[in-house]
Amino acid sequence: MKITRHPNNPIVVPGGYEWRKVTVFNPAVIIDNDKFYMIERTAGSLTPCKNFLGLLESEDGVNFTHVKDEPIVTPDMLGFPYGSVQDPRVVKIDDTFYLNYALRPCAMSYYPTGAGVPERSIPTYPDGWGEEEGHWLTRSSILKSKNLIDWEFVADTTPLDINDRDNILFPEKINGKFVLLRRPEEYVGEAYGTEKAAMWITYSEDLINWEEPKLLAKAEGLSWESRKIGGSTPPVRTDKGWLVLYHGVDEDIVYRVGAMLLDLENPEKIIARTKNFIMEPETYYEKFGFQIPNVVFPTGNVVKDGLLYIYYGVTDTAIALATVPLDELVDYILNEPQ
C-alpha cells in the first residue's frame, strides 16, 4: 500500500505562542466551505505537559496559519485549571461541529517508554489536586460549536472512574442514532472478551445518554498491535463501507496504523480489516521527538477530489500529512495480499 508523505513534513511545528512553544501533535481536521480547518493539540511545557487546543486554517491542506493567537479550548475553560485537554477529533453533523476530546484533571509529565525519566517526574499541585487516583484518569467528552471557535460542553461520553480515550463520533447518524467509537483501558479480561485494550462501539439518541458499548475489534495476535489497538480518525463514508483508520501498539511502544471497513448500516460488522499495517515510523520526524519515539498517530482525515488526506502526530512533537487515493486504499483493504 503506497501512502505518500508530503515533502513539506512536518507541516505544523511548535513555536509562535507560549501555549504551543514546546510541542504540537494529534490534530483534528475538517473541510468546511472548501477550507481546511485544523484543531491542534499543543503544550507550552513538558513538566507538566498541560495541553491546549488551537485553531488553524488552510486553503490547500498543507500550509496552515492560526485563526486565533490564543487557544480555543483550555482545561481551565472546562473546569480543570491543572488539567490537560488532548487528542481532538471533529465531525460536522447538520450545521453543528462536534469535538471529541480526552481530558485529564491533572496534567502529567509523560514518559511512556520509561527511558530518560528525570528525578521530578510527577507534578505537584496545590489544594489537594493530584492526591486522588481519579485525578489522573482520562475522561472523554464532547463539545459542540457553530463556528469552530466558541465551544459548548455537551456531555461526558464515558464513565469517570476508568481511563477511556480515542472516543470518535461517526460523521452522521446511523439508523437515527449517533455512533461513537471508544477505547476503555480497563475493559479487559474474560468478561470483556479481550485481553488487551480494544475498540468498542456505542450508540446514543441525544449525545448524552449512551448505550452499553459492544466490543468491535481487538488485537489479532499480530506483533505490530500486540499491546493494544484504538480508533484513530473519524470514519469516512465510502460506497464499500465506513473507512476507519486505527492504531496498533507493539511491545516496544511503536505506533503503527491499520485500516478497516465497517458496514454502512450496521457498523458493528467489520467487512474487511488489514492484517498488516499500512503506515509505520520511517522518516526521522516519525522516529525521534521530545517525548516518545517511533510514533505515527493519525487523528484527522478528510477527502478532497478523491484523495484522502491523513493528518497525524509524529513522536508527540509535530504534525505531518500523508495522502492516498481513497479508492486505492479501500481496494487494498478488501483485497490485501496475504
N, C-alpha and C positions, 0 to 999 in steps of 0.2 A: 504494500500500500504506500503510494508516494504522496506524502504530505509535505508541502513546500513551506519552509520557514522564510519569513520576509527578510530581505537583505538588510533592512534598517534595524533589525532586532539588536537589543531590546528597544521597543518603540516608546515606552514610557519608563522613566528612571527617577530616582529620588532627587530632591532638591527643590529650590524655589521658595518654599514656605517652611516655617518652623515645624508645622504639624506633619510634614512629609519629607523632612530632610534626611531621614535615615533609610527608609525603605518604602516601596510601593509594590503591591502584588495583588493577585487573585481578584480581578475586576469583574463587575457585571457590565454587559454591553447590550445595547438595543439600538435599532434603527427606528427613527420617528421623523416623518416628513422628509425622508431622504437624507437625513443627517444621522451620523453615528454619535451616540452618547455613551460615555464610559463612567462608571462609578468605581473608583479605585479604593482599595484598602491601603491605608498609609500608617506610618509611625514616625514620631519625632524623637524617639529614644528606644533603646533596646532593653534597658533595665530601669523600670519595667517597660514592656512593649505595649504601650497604650495605643490602640488603633482607632483611626477615624475614617470616615468615608468622604471622598472628594468627587467633584463632578467635572468631567471634561467633555469636549465636543470635537467633531472632525467631519470634514466634507468627504474624505477619501477612506476613512477607516484606518489610516496609518499615522497621520500627523495630527496629534491631539493638542488642544490648548484648554486651559482651565476656564470654566464658565464663571466660577467664583474664586476669590483668593482666600476663602476660608472653607472649612468642611461643611457639607450639607447635613451630615449626621454625626453626632458625637455621643460617646457613652454618657456624658453629662446630661444631654438632652433626654436621654432615656432613663434618667434617674440613678445613674451609677457613676459618680464622679471619679472613682478609681478603677473603673471598668475598661473594657476593650470591646469594640464592635468590629465584626470580622466577616469576611467571605460573603459579600453581597451577590445575589442573583436577582435579575429583574425580568419581569414579563409585563405585557400590556394586555389587559382584558377589557374589551369595550373601550371606554375612554379613560381608564384608570391604570396607572402604573402600580405594580405590586412588587415590593422588595423583600425578599427573604434575607435574613442575616443571622449570624450567630453572635452571642454576647456572653462574655464572662463578667460577672460582677466585680472581679478583681483582675487587673491586668497582670499577666505573668511575665517573668523572664524565662524565655523559652529556649531550651536546648535539647531538642528531641533525639539527637544522636548520642547524647551523654558525653560527648568529647569536648574538651576545652572549656568546661564549666568553671566560671570564676567563683571565688570563695563566697561572694554575696550573690546567691542565685535566686532567693525568694524575696520579693519586695515586702516591706513592712508599711502598713497604713495606720492612720490614727482612728480613733473612735471605734475600735473593735473590728474594723474591716479586715477580712482575710483570716480571722481566727476560727471560722467555722468551715468545715469541709465543703459545704454547699456554695461558699463564696467563690470557689474555684471551678465549679461545674459550668459547662457550656449550655446555655438555653438558646432555643431558636424561636424566632418570631417573624411577624410580617408588619411592614409599614405600607401605607398607600399614599399616592400623590397624583395630582393632575398635571404637574409641570416639572417633575424630577428634582425640584429644589426644596419645596415645602412638603414635609412628610408628616403623616399622622399615624400613630400607633393603632394597629388593628387587633392583634392577639398574639399570645404565645402559642406556638404550634406543637409544642412538646411538653411533657411533664418537667417540672423544675427540679426534680430530685435525681435526674440522670443526665449524663452527657449525650447530647443529641445534636449532631452537625449535619451539614450537607442537606438541609431542607430546601427543596426546589419545587416551585409550582410549575405545573403544565401551563402553557400559554393560552389555553381555552378550557372551558368546562367540557366534561365528557359525561354524557347521559344526565345532564342537568346538575352535575356536581363539580366542585373544584377538586383537583387531584394534586397530591403532594408526595414527593419522594423524601425519605428520611434515612438517617444512619445512626440509630441508637447504639452507643458503645456497649451498654450493659445487656442488650438483648442477645445474649449468647448462652449456649448450653442446650441440653437435650430438650428442655421445654420450649425453646425458641427455634429449634431445627437448624441451628448453625453454630459452629464452634468459634467462628471469628465474626467481628463486626461486619454487617452486611447491609444491603439496600432493602428498604421496606417501602410500602406504598399505602396511602390512606386517602380518605375522601371526606368532604365537608359540603354542606349546603350553604354555609354562611361565613366560611373562613375562620370561625371562632370555635365551633364545636366539631371536633374531628373524630372520626370512627376509629376503632381499634385497628392499628396497622397490620398489614399482611406482609409476610416475607416475599420479596420479589426476586432477589438474586443474591447468591452468596459466592464466596471464593470457591473456585472449582478444583483446588488442589494443584494449580499451576504455580510454579515458583515465583513468577512475577507478581502475583496477587495473593501470596501465601499468608500475609499478615492481616490484611483487611481490604475491603473494597468500599466504595461510596460513590454516590452520584456526583457528577462534575458540572455539567451545563444544563440549562433548561432544554427540555425536549423540543425537537424540531419536527413539525409535521411533514411527512413525505407521502407519496402515493403508495409506498410499500410499508408504512408504519411510522411510529414515533421513533426518531433517531435520538438516542441517549448516549452521550459520552460519559464514561465513568473512570475513576482512578483505581489503580491497584498498587498496593504497597508490599514490598518483599521484606525478608528478614533483615536486610541491610538498610532498611528505610529508604529505598529507592522508589520514587513515584513514577509510574508509567500510566498510559492511557489505553483503555479498551473502548469498545462500542457495542451497542445492542439496538435491536429494533423491537418495539412493543406494538401490539395490536392496537389499531386506531380506536376501536370501540370498547375493547377490554384490555386496558394497559397492564393488567396483571399477567397477561400472556406474553411471553418472550417468543417472538417469531424466529430470531436469529441472534447470535452473540459471537463475537470474535474469540477464538481460543488464544490467539497471540495478541500481544499489544500492538497498537498502531502508532504510538509515539513513545519514545524513551529519551532520557537525557543524552544528548550527543554533543552539543556545542559547549564552548567554555562558559557561556552565560547560564546554561542549564546545569552545569556541574559544580560551579563554585559561587558561593554567596555568603552573606552575613551570617545566616542562622542555620540553614540546613542544606547540605549539598545534594546534588542529584535529584532535582525535583522539576517535573513539568506537571502543572496543575491547572487544567482548563476550568474556568468558571463562567465564561461568556462565549456564546456563539450566535452568529446572525448569518442570514443568507441574502446575497445580493447578486443578481444576474447569474443565478445558478451556482455561485461559488460560496462555499461555507467558510466563513471567517472564524477561526478558533483563537480566542484570546486566553492566554494562560500565564499564571505566575511562574517565575523561574527562581528557584532557590530562596523563596520568600524575600527577594531582593528587588526585582524589576518585573516588567510586563512585556510579553512577547506576543507575536502574531504568526499564525500559520494558516495556510489556505489549502483547500482541496475541492475539486468539483463535487457537488453534493451527490449527483447520481453515481459517480465513480465510487464514493465511499459506501453508499447504500448497496451497490452491486457487490462490493468486496465483502461486506458483512454477510450477504446472502450466499455468496459463492467463494468463501475464503478457502484457498488451497490448504489441503490437510498435509 
